[in-house]
């Protein structure tokens, strides 16, 4: 008995001495500051690269569709496969990161993302590209599950909003440069050059992370695997895959509807499993007993569901209806992420002093207003009107995003920061998947699975108006979720 108690005390001491970024605690303050700066640089680089690739690839959709003769529905899976994989895997990787160290999981994700980018570069068919994008999504889940948690753990509460705002700004810098540089690359070098650029950049990030953020974790892998809740993980991944695939493919026959129903059943089984699990992959009390955490994530889910598809739709609109090149379309679409990049650090700092409920609800309302304006889009809509609406959208999302992230990470203890970061990432990726699902369903119903170049402007406009209407309603629901959250906490 004494030996067992000694082992338990030893394991408890080990876990308490490990900070959640995977490094031993109790370091010299100057060492902690250097490490914090290194973490911020790596997180900013990684956030920039992953978002750059996603936004740049939006501009290449018509080119990919033409090269591989893909229809409007099937080409959408180039984006959807990535988001599906990321949404499925984020929570399991977040739980794993809390156990073996976030740095280890982050670096593994960066290496996987590098490999997948190289594979995408040499894709020989649409099916291959979708498969490699799936691998990229799995790797991204490791990154998304750890990025925010590493930052949150590396800085004190009174600085959290500031550094999270800076990190969010790097995300939007990626989104800003994505349309411009992505449009330039696609126009002059072809869509494959986007993956070549991504491969080079993420390779540099891996080197920086390995050199400046050493991962030291004495926790035993055997103990970790015993506590990983593998049945719960499998249930979760099956549930998320079934729900997202079922939603995104509802227009394709009976099978997706059966898969969606299976997802609902798996959700019920997952909840029952997690209630009884000794070491659940996802603690349900984070939702049932933490109002701030629950409603902040719901707000994130609804916000991304409402706003993510804007770039995708406008990219098609500007190129296929207005007749702009991918490069010119990128210059228009830079508006929203540029505003977000400029204002996110300010919004993050403000969230250290002002209730997130006020900021996020205001940001959500501005986003809803912009989406409402887009419901009136037509063939004759002028570029100044589109740019002004994108400015409003960027302002709304900047005021929402950093304060909402600060709210979520401040609502949990350090030992749960990995799972909190992964739940936030899942809310984001699930929201993005819902957005693409809405677009895919609307396009399939109003246009059908035909080449984008063959769709009439009238049909495309009708599909876009319908999609923007749904997105506006989702954002309006998000305002209610944001208002229902509790007050800010600091761990």
Buried (B, 14 or more C-beta within 10 A) or exposed (E): EEEEEEEEEEBEEBBEEBBBBBBEEEEEEEEBEEBBBBBBBBBBBBBBBBBBBBBBBBBBBBBBBBBBEBBBBBBBBBBBBBBBBBBBBBBBBBBBBBBBBBBBBBBBBBBBBBBBBBBBBEBEEBEBBBBBBBBBBBBBBBBBBBBBBBBBBBBEBEBBBBBBBBBBBBBBBBBBBBBBBBBBBBBEEBBBBBBBBBBEBBBEBBEBBBEBBEBEBEBEEEBBEEBBBEEBBBBBBBBBBBBBBBBBBBBBEEEBEEBBEBBEEBBEBBEEBBEEBEEBBBBEEBBEEBBBBBBBBBBBBBBBBBBBBBBBBBBBBBBBBBEBBBBBBBBBBBBBBBBBBBBBBBBBBBBBEBBBBBBBBBBBBBBBBBBBBBBEBEEEBEEEBBBBBBBBBBBBBBBBBBBBBBBBBBBBEBBBBBBBBBBBBBBBBBBBBBBBBBBBBBBBEBBBBEBBEEBEEEBBBBBBBBBBBBBBBBBBBBBBBBBBBBEBEEB
